[in-house]
Amino acid sequence: MQLTNNKNAIRWLMIMVSFFIISLILWNTYRFFQSFKEEERMKMRIWSYAYPDLLKNTDLEQDIGELPIQVIQGNTSTPMVLVDLNGKVISSNNLSPGTEEKLQDSVYVSKLLNRFKNEYMPIEVKVDGKVVNTIYYGNSELLNKLKFYPMALLLIILLFAAVVYFFYRSSRIAAQNKLWTGMAKETAHQIGTPLSSLVGWTEILKSENVNPEYITEIEKDITRLQTITDRFSKVGSLPKLERRDIVKETKESYTYLKSRTSDLINFDLDTPNESLYVECNPQLLSWTIENLVKNAIDAMKGKGNVSVKIFPKDKYVNINITDTGKGLPKALYRKVFEPGFTSKKRGWGLGLSLAKRIVEEYHNGKIRVLSSEIGKGTTMQISLRMVP
């Protein structure tokens, strides 16, 4: 328990450190973006200070100096539009290709100026204290690319997290599969030894003139143990599927359980008259049905009604197993199939997870909690594809 707590603490610490690093990167990116925008605005302010010198000195023979010209010509990246007091475009610079031709369209110009205004507040150009023009400008191409950098970074982080998660999940599933396979095969091996001994003792009892009815019952249980051993030996390896009548297979499992269950349990079996065929492994499928019926009996604490209903729907055969037990909250519909989950005081929580593995991985079917109501009972459903 202490080791598990330490692992959980380390895992949460790593998550918090990763979150802190990501937040720091995003915050620095945001600060850099804002700093870049301030530089863009400062550059355009300097441009607005240099432009009036060109307006004042319209005489070409008069020397206005190199600085204003260099400032005006120095803007090679920031898209801008210079308009007069009436909103007429005087000049433009660094606009995207094809935009210059559209500046004669007043509707387009209005949309362009509104877009620039949303990115930066326009800058007024003053001559002798009077506003003569207005500069509308927007983000440069580099700044637009930088704007999407945090989203790209987040996408990369999410993709990396997804890869790590699926790798971890695959490793965990592989470890579980290996553990299940080892446990199942070891269980089959352990049962096999006393089972062989029981077969020998049965033969001895036959020669001792023991009541044949006793021997018949013992042989039934030996056959049952052999079936259980066969089931365990198939877990972890791909089982062979056969075309079987699911109605007949379910009836056999139902009959076996009914004969070995308390009289306080009322059984009801509802099946169609015709045969319904599926590709299945009889031993594993009967194991699944028995697990569900036993869970239903446990949920009712040994007293109540268990109903098994088989019916075709579309291209599937559905097997509904209904009990009158304590029921499940909707939040646990999926969780009940997780390994280790159990509502019993004694139990490993492997029955339903094993049933899910058998139905979905081995038989390409579906198993789910169809419905449940607290205090009234639960209906589990198995769906298998029909074959001709």
N, C-alpha and C positions, 0 to 999 in steps of 0.2 A: 504493500500500500504506500509506504514511504517513497519507494522508487517511482511509482506511478505519479505521486504528487510532485516529486522533483522534476520528472519529465514534463508534466503539465506546466509547472512554473517556468521552466526553460523555454517551452514552446511559446507561452504568453509573453515572456521577456523578449524573445526574438521578434514576435509580431509587433510589440510596442516600439522596439528599436527601429524596425523597418518602417513603421508608420512615421516615426519621428524624422528619419532620413528623407523619406518621400516628401513630407511636409516642408522640410528645410529646403529641399531642391525646388519645390514649387514656389515657395515664398521668395527665394533668391531670384528665380526666373521672373516672377511678378515685379520685384523691385528693379531688376535690370530692364524690363520692358518699360516701366514708368520712367526710369532714368533716360532711356533712349527717346521717349516721347518728349521729355523736357528739353533734350538737346535739339530735337526737331523744331520745337517751338522757338527756342532761342535762335536757331539758325534763320527761321523765317522772320523773327523780329529784326535781326540785323539786316535782312534783305529789305524789310519795310523802311529802315532808316537810310539805306543807301539809295533806294529808288527815287525819293524826292530830289536828290542831287541831279539826277538825270532830267527830271522835270524842270528844275530851275535853270539848268544850263542847256538850253536848246540850240544855242549857237555852236555849230560844229567846230568853229575856229577857236573857241574858248577851251582852255585846258581844264577839265574837271578832275583830273587826277586818276591814277590807276586803281585806287582802292575801291571806289564805288563800282567800277566796271567789273573788277575781279569778284566782288561780292555778288553782283547780279548774275554773272556767268558761272559762279561757283556752285549754284544749286543744280546738281545733275541727278538728284535722286528723289527729292520730295515733289509729289504731284501738286500743282497749284493752278489757280485761276485768279486773274486780276480783273475786277469789275469796277465800273464807275458808279456814281451815285444813283444812276437809273437802273442799275443791274445789268448793264450791257458789258459783254466780255471784251476786255481790251487786249489781254494777252494770256497765254497759258504755257505751261511747261511740264515736262515729264509725265504727261498723261499716257494711258495705255494706248496701244496701236488702234487706229480707227476712231479714236475719240475726238480728235481735232475737227474732223469733218462734221461731227454732230453738234458742234457748239453754235451752229446757226439755228438749231431747234430750241426754242425757248422752254418747252416742256422738259426736254432732256437736261438743259442747263440748270433748271430749277431743281430737278432730282439730284444732279451732281453736286450742286451747292449744299443741298440739305444733307447729303451723305458726308461731305467734308465737314459741315457744321457739327454733325454728331460725333465726329472724331476729334476735332479741335475747334475752339472758339476762333472766329475770324479775326484778323488783325487789320486795324485801320491804318491807312497811309495818310499822313498829314503833311501839308505844306503851309508854313507860316501859321501853324496852329489850327488850320482848317482841314477837315476830312475831305479828301479828293477821290480816294479809291479804297477798295476793301480787298484784302487777300483771303481767299478761301483755299485751304490746303488739307491734305489728308496723309495717311500713313504711307511711308515709302514701301517699296516691294520687300526690302529686307525686314522692315518692322511687321509687315503682314505675315511673313513667314515665321517670325519670332512669336507672333501672337498664337500660332497653332502649336508651338513647341510643347507647352505643358500638356495639351491633349494628346500629342504624339507620345510624350513621355509616359503619361498615364496608361495609354494603350499598350505600350511596350511592357510596363510593369504588370498590367493585368494579364497579358499573354504569358509573361514569365511565371506569374503566380498560377495561372491555369496549367502550365506545363508541370510545375512543381507539384501541384495538387494531384493531377492525373498520374504522375510518376509515383507519388506517395500512395495514392489509392490503389494503383496496380500492384505495387509492392506489398501493400497490406492484404489485398485480395489473394495474391500469390502465396503469401505466408499462411493465410487462413486455409486456403485450399490444400496446402502441404500438410498443415496440422490436421485438418479434417481427414485427409486421405490416410495419414499415418494412424490416427485414432481409429478410423473405421476398419482398416485392415488388421490392426492389432486386436481389435475387439472380435473380428471374425476368427482370427487365429486362436484367441483365448477361449471362445465358445466352442470351437471345433474339437478341442481335446476332451472335455467332459462329455460332449455330445457323442463322440465315438464310443466312450465308455457306456453311456446310457443305452446305445443300440445293442451293445454286447449283453448288458444286464437284462434287456428286454427278451433277448433270445433265451437266456437262462430261465427267466420267469415262465416262458412258454413251455419249457420242459418240466416245470415244477407243478403243472396242473393248476395254475392260478386262474381265477375267474377271467374268462376271455374278455369280458366287458372292461375290466381294469386295464388289461393289456392294450385294448383298442384305444382307450382314452390316452394311455401313455404314448402310444404310437402317434396319435394326433398331435400331442405336444412336441414330440421329437420332430415330426414333420414341420411343425411350426418353427422350432429352433433352427432347423436346416434352412427354412425360408429366410429367417432373420440373418443367419450367417451369410447366405447368398446375397442378401440386400447390402450388408455392410461391405462385402467384398467388391461390390459394384461401385461404391462411392469413391470418387477420385479418378475413375476411368470412364471413358465414353461407353455407355451401355448400348447393347444391341436392341433396336426397336423392332417390334413385330406388329403386324396388322391383327388387332384384337377387337372383340366386341366389348365396348366399354360398359354396356349394361350388365353383361355377364360377369365381368371382372369386379364391378362394384358390388353386385349382389353377393359374390363369394366373400368379399371383405366384410360386408354388412352382416352376413349370416354368422361368420366367425365371431365378430365382436358382440353380436346380440346374444349368442349362446354363452358368452363368458362375462356378461355384465349383470349387475344387480337388477332385480325385478322392479326396483324403484325407478328405473329408466324406461320410459315408453318410447319405442322405436317406430318410425313411420317411413316406409320406402315408397316412393312414387317414381315409376319408370315407364317409358313407352313400351308398347307391345313389340315393336320391331327392333331389330338389332341396329346399333350405331357403331361404326368402326372407326378406330383411330390408330395411328402409329404410336406404340407405347412399349415400355418395358413393364411387364405385368408385376414383377416383384417390387420395383420401385414405386409404381403408381399405386398399388394396393397399400404400400407403406405410407404414402402421402395421405390417402383417404383415411386410414386408421389413425394417423396422427391427428387429423382434423376432428375425427369423431371423439377421440380420447380427450382432446382439448375441450371439446364441447361438454363432455361429461364432467371434466374437472371444473369448468366454469359454472356448472349447475350444482357443484358439491355433491355429486352422486345421486341427485334426485331431480327429475324433470322430463322434458320431451326433446327428443332428437329426431329431426326430419332430414332425410336424404332424398333429393329430387334431381332426376336426370331429364334433360330436355334439349332438343336441337334448336339452334337459333342461327339463322344465316348459314355460314359455313362451319360453325363451331358446335361442339357438344358442351353444354354447361352442366356442372355438378354443383348443386347448392346444398350446403350442410348447415342446418339451422338449429340453434339450441334456445333454451329458455333461461339462460344463465344471467350473470350480472351485467353483461354488456360492456362496450368499450366507448370511451369518448372519441370524437372524430379526430382529435389530434394524434391518437395512437394508431390510426388505421395503417400507416406505413411503418411505424416504428416496431410493430409487433413482429415484423419479419427480419429485424436486425438480430445478428448473433448475440446471444447473451441477454436479450430482453425477456423478462418473465414477470408475471404478476403472482406467481406462486411462491410460497415460502420455501418450498423445496423444488428445485428445478434448475437445469442448465440454460434454458432459453435457446435451445437448438432445434426444437421440433418444427416450428414454423419457418425458420430460416432454411432448414434442410428441405422442407416441403417446397419452398420457393425455388431453391436450387434445382430440385428434381423436375418441377413443372416447367420452369422458364428456361433453364440452361439445357436440360436433357431432352425435353419434349417440345420446346419452342411454343409453349402455351402461356397462359396467364393465370395468376392466382391473386386474389384480393379480398379485402373485407368489403362485401357488397353493401351491407347495412348493419347498423347496431344501435341499440337504444339502452341506456342505463336502466338496469332493473328489469328489462324485458327480454333481452337476448341478442344474439349475433348471427348473421348469415355470412358464411365464407363461400366463395365461388371459385371453382376451377374451370377454365375454358381450354378445350383442346380442339385442334382443327380436324374435321371429319375427312375420311378418305373413302373412296368407292368400295 
